[in-house]
Amino acid sequence: MAITRPSPYVWIDGELIPWDAATVHVSKLGWSTMGAVFEGISAYWNPEQEQLYGLQFSEHYARLLNSMKLMRMEQKFTVGDLVQASIDLLRANEVREDVRVRPLAYHADGTWFGGLLDSATSVVITTAPFTSSLGTEPKLRACVSSWDRISDNQLSPRVKCISNYQNSRMALIEASMRGYDQPILLNTQGKVTEGPASCLFIVRNGIAITPSLTSGILESITRQSILQFCRDVLEIPTMEREIDRTELYIAEEVFFCGTGAEVRGVVSVDDYVVGSGEIGPITTAIESYYHDIVRGRESRYDHWRVPVYSRVGQSR
C-alpha cells in the first residue's frame, strides 16, 4: 500500500526522527547488490475501547532477527527493543486507526567486491494507515502461476527479504494481466506453496489443509495462529501436508491468509468454481474469529496483542 500521507516520526537505529529529517543518501543503498529484510506488522484500532492493539509484535520481530541472521546482518537490537520502539513510534505518531508497522533492516554501506561482511546494518521502522478487509468478505478469483516458487537452496522463502518478493511480484503481474485477483505459486515439484505475500489453506472433507513449512513457504505467523485457534477453539480439524494442483479445483473452500492479506476467501481457481462459488462456512468462521482477536474482542489470545496506550487518551 502506498503511503498516502507522512507520519510525524520515523524510528531509525534507536531514535525517533521527524519525517522530513529521516533521509538516507542515495549512494548508501548499494543498488543492485542491496541486502534488506523486512516485516509487515499490523496494529488495529478498537474505537469502543479507544485502544490500539499491536498484533504479535514479538513474533514478527523474532522472525525479522532470523532473517537478519540468515543474511549475516549485524543485530544491534533485541526483540524487546524493537517491540518497544514500535510502541514508542505509534504513540509519537498518535495513531488511532488501523496501521501497518514496517521495519526494514539493510546493509547500509556494503559493496559487491569486498566489504560485504563488514557492512553496517541500519534498522528503520515506519508506520502507514491501511484499510482492513476483515468483515467485508472479499471474493477472489485466483489462478495457478506459470512462475515457480523459489526454493530453500535458491533464495530461501524462510528469509523475508526484498529480493524474494520479486518472485511474488512477477506472479502477481502475470495474474493481473490475465484478469485474476491473485496467483497461486507451485514449487519445482509441482506442489502448491502460497500466494504472493500470503499463505494458503484449502478445505477438503471439513479439514483445513495448508502446505507444510518445507514446501517452499514463508514461516507465516498468521498461518500458525489460524492452525492454533482452529484446534484450540473452533474445533476445525487441520492438517499440514503437500497439496496437489488439482486439489485446488475440487476443494470445498480455499482462502489466503497473512498479515497483509488477513483472511480472504477464493471463489475460483483457473476458472474452476470453488465449492458453491461463495465464501464457505469454515473460511467465514476463521475470518470472524481472527477479526475478534485483532480488535481485542477475544480475551483468550490476549498474549498476541500489545496495547499501545496504557490508559485511555494517552498520547506522546
N, C-alpha and C positions, 0 to 999 in steps of 0.2 A: 504494500500500500504506500502511495506517495505521501510524503509529509506535506499536509495542506497549510500548516502554519507552524512557525517555530515555537518550541517551548522556551521558557526563560533561561533554563540552565541545562548544561551537559556535564556529565561526570567524566573526568579524564585523569587516569592514574592517581586517584586518591583525592582529587579536588573537584568542587563544584565550580564550573566556569560559565560565565554568561555566554549565551548562544553566539553572539556576534564575535566573541573573542576566542571561540573554540575552533581555531584554524590550524591546518597542517599544510606545510609547504608541499607543492605538487611533486617535488623530487623525492619526497620521503616514502612514497608508496611502493616503489620497486616495480611498478607497472606489470609487465608480463610475468615476472617472477614473484609477485607479491604472495606472501603466505598470510592467510587470515582465516580465523574461525569465528563463529558467531552463535548466538542463541536468539530465539524469538520467545519471549515470555509475556504472559497476559496478566493484567490486573483488571478486575471487574468492579464496577460501581454498583452499590446497593442503595438506592435513594431512600428506601424506608428506614434503613439502619444508619444512613449517612456515613457509610463506611466503604473504603476502597480495599478490596481483597486481592493481594498478590497471590497468584496461583503457582504453587510448587516451585518457589524461588530456589530453595536449596537443591532440589533435584536437577533443575536446569543448570545451576552453576556447577554442580558436580560433573555434569556432562560436559560443560564448557572446559573445565580443567582437564578432563580426559582427552578432549580434542586437542587442547594445548600440549599435553604430554606427547600425544602421537605425532604432533607437528614439531616437536622438540622446541617448544617455546618456553621462555623464562616465566616462572609462576611467582609473582610478587604478592599476590593476594589470595587469601583463603576463601572458601565458600562463604563463611560467616562475614568476611569483609565485603564481599560482593553483594550479599543479601542486604546488609546494612546500607551499602552505597545506593542500592536501588530504592530502598525506603526513603533515604535522605533526599534523593533526586525527585521522587514523586511528591514528597512534601514540599520541597523547594519550588516545584512547578505547580503546586496547589491543584493537583489533578483530582477532578470529581466527575469522571466519565470513564468509560471503558478505554483502556490504553495498552499499547504494546511497550514493553521494556526491551531494548535492543542492545545487548552487549556485543562488542566486537573486540577481539584481540588480534593484533597484527604485528609482523616484523617491521619495525619502524625504519630500519636502515640497512637491510640486507642487500647484498649484490649476488648475482648468479655465479660469478667466478671468484670464489673466496669470500669469506666473511659470513656465510650463512649461519654457522653455529655460534658466531659471536654477536649476531644481530640482537639488539634490544627489542623487547616486546612492550607495546603500549596496549592499554585496555581503555576502551571508550564505552560509555553507556548513554544512550539517548532514549527519549520517550516520544510516542506519537499516538494520537487518538485513532480508534478504529470502530467500525460498526459491526457488532456481533450478529451472526446469523441464527443464534440459538432462539428457538421458538418460532421461527419463520418457515421451517420445513422446506428448504430448497430441494428441487428435484433435478439431479444432474444426469446428463447424458454423457457416457464415457465410451472410450474406445481403447483397444489394445494398441500400444505404440509400436512402431517399427524399430524404435531405438531400444537396444538392450540396456538394462540397469548395470551400472558399474559394479565391479566385484571387489572383494577384500584385497586382492593382490594387484588391483589397478589403483583406483582412488577409493579407499575404503568408505563404504556408506556409514560406517561407525563414526567417522570423523565428520563433524558438521562444519565443513569448510566451504568457502566461496566457490572454489574450483568445482567441487562435486555438483553444485547446483546448476552448472551448465548442462549437465546430463538431463536434469529435470526440465530446464528451460527449452532445450531442443524438442523434447517430447511434448511440452505444453504448446509450443508454437505450432507443431505439426497437428495436434488435436484441434486447435483453434481454427487453423486453415481448412480443416476437414469438416468444421461445423459442430464439433463436440465441445463440451464444457471442460472435461478433464481426461487425461490419458492414464492408462494403467501400464506400467512397465513390467516386462518379463526379464528374468535373468538369463544367462547364457545357456542354462539347461532347459529353458522354456517354461520355467515355473513363475507363478505370479509373485511380484515383490510388493510394490506400493505405487501410489500416485506421486505427482510432483509435490514435494513438501507435505506429504500426508501419508499415513499408513492406511491399511485397508482391511476390512472384515467382509466375509460372506456369511450367510446363514443357510445351512442345509439341515433339514430334519430337526429344526429348532435349536441347532447348535451354532454358536457364534465362533467362526473359524478365522484365524489370522495366520499369515505366513510366519514361520519360525525366524528367530533373530539371525540365524545363519543362512537365510535365503537371499540376503543382499539388501537388508532394510536398515534404516536408522533405528537405533535403540530408543524408540519413541516413548516419552513419558506418558502421553495421553493414552497410547495403546495399552501400556501396562496398567494404568489406572482403570481403564474400562474392563480389562481382564479381572482385576481385583474386585471391583464392585459388582460385576456380573455374578461372580462366585459368592461373594460375601452377603450381598443384599438382594439383588434382583432374581437370584436363583435361575439364572440363564446359564446352561451348560456352555463351556468354552473349550477350545482346542487350538493348539499351535502346531502347525504341520505344513508341508508343502501343499500348494494349491495348483491344480492344472488350469490351463486357459479355459477349457470348455466348462469347467465348474462355474465360471463367471456367468455363463449363458443359462445354466439350469438352476442357479441359486435361487432361493426364496427371497433373499434380500442381499443387498450389497451396500456398504457405506464406507466413506473415507473418515478418518479422524486425525487430529493433530492440534497443536496449539493454535495455529492459524486457521486450519480447516474446521476446528471444533468437531461437530458430528454432522455429516452431510450425506443424505441418502442418495443412492444411484438408482434410477428407474430404467435404464437400458445400458447395455454394453455391446458395442458393434451392431447396434440396432436390433439386438435381441432384447425383448422386454423382460425385465427382471420381475419375477413374481406377478403381481396384478398390475404392475405399472405405476403403483402408488408407493409411498413410504410405508414400509412394513411395521408390524407391531413391536418387534424386537428393537429395530432402529429407533422407533419413537420412544420406547421405554428408556433406552440408553441415553438418547439425546436429552430427554426431560430430566432424568436423574443427574446427568452431568451439569445441566443448567442450574439445578438446585445447589449442587456442590459449589460451583464457581461464584454464585451470587451470595453464598453464605446462608442459604436456607436449610442446609442439611448439616447437622452437627456431627454426624458420625465421622466425617473426614475433616474435622477442624484442623488437624495437623497438616493438611495440604495447603492451608491458606495462611497468609500473613496479613493481619490487619494493619494497614498503613498508618491510620490515625488512631492514636491511643485513647483519644477522647473525642467526643462529637465536636466538630468545628475546628479541630486542631489544624493549623497551617504551619508555616515555616518557623 
